[in-house]
Amino acid sequence: MLSRTAENLYWMARYMERAESTARLLTMGQRMAILPGAHHRDEWRSVVRATGCEENFPPDAHVRETDVVAYLMLDPENPSSIRSCLARARANGKSARTMLTQDMWEALNEGWRKLDSYDVAEARQQLPGLIDWVKTRAMTFRGAADSGQLRNEGHDFLRTGAALERAQMTLRLLDVKYYVLLPETEVIGGNRDHYQWTSVLHALSGSRAYHHVYGGAYTPWQITDFIMLNRLFPRSVAYCYDQLAYRLNRLSGWHDTRGKAHDTVQQMVVGFENIDSGEIFRRGLHETVQTGIASTDRLAMEIAEDYHFG
């Protein structure tokens, strides 16, 4: 396979996953912003901070929902906005059209300019519906790939991009929780803390799966264990790391070579085999999350180098 085609498939999956991830971050921001005292905690700043976009907002100004929706959903100049991600995913798909099924292409193409017609006021008014629309687009695309795409190296590049982006999204959602809690650590274990932790589960569509594993008990330690370490939950960090290792190993078979990315992802997998939620909190949740984000950033660079992207 040409490296350009592989890169298009990889980034197409990343952009679709990123669009959905940003929609889930907006959902979490909305849920946390309705708690008493949210204005003083500046919940929306925690969302833009977790996306790495905080430098685009004045440091001393209160970040409003209007600002976040405008920048993270609609702004065509922001390469990580939902609008930009959907457009870029379609452009990548168009360049790799022969590697896609008809259903995959239709999932990318249908309504891809929908957000062009919205202004901020309309988007805020219809935000839950727009978030559901974005999630549905991403899930339809994944379903089309699962049901029809050949399981060749193109599929492995697609899944590598998706797993990498999803791991980063889960880590960033946990960072939102960390930043929200920072100003008022005395509420740990209280009703607000409980609501914030369950909001993380809700944003990851993990509430029912968590209940199946742990029953009705919601504690920070169990939720962290589930989101970070549960190898059966498809949005957990550990599951994404396992998928990355599996896909990169398959790619090494297709290309009969291994690169730096293969060693890095193996270290990431092994690192998660020997810790539990108690160890994560002893190390520090924020520190563990930041280490994970740094690891996935390094892995992304090594994948690009190993497979000659860009």
Secondary structure, 3 states (H helix, E strand, C coil): CCHHHHHHHHHHHHHHHHHHHHHHHHHHHHHHHCCCCHHHHCHHHHHHHHCCCHHHCCCCCCCCHHHHHHHHHHCCCCCCCHHHHHHHHHHHHHHCHHHCCHHHHHHHHCCCCHHHHCCHHHHHHCHHHHHHHHHHHHHHHHHHHHHHCCCCHHHHHHHHHHHHHHHHHHHHHHHHHHHHHHHHHHHCCCHHHHHHHHHHHHHCCCHHHHHHHHCCCCCHHHHHHHHHHCCCCCCCHHHHHHHHHHHHHHHHHHHCCCCHHHHHHHHHHHHHHCCCHHHHHHHCHHHHHHHHHHHHHHHHHHHHHHCCCC
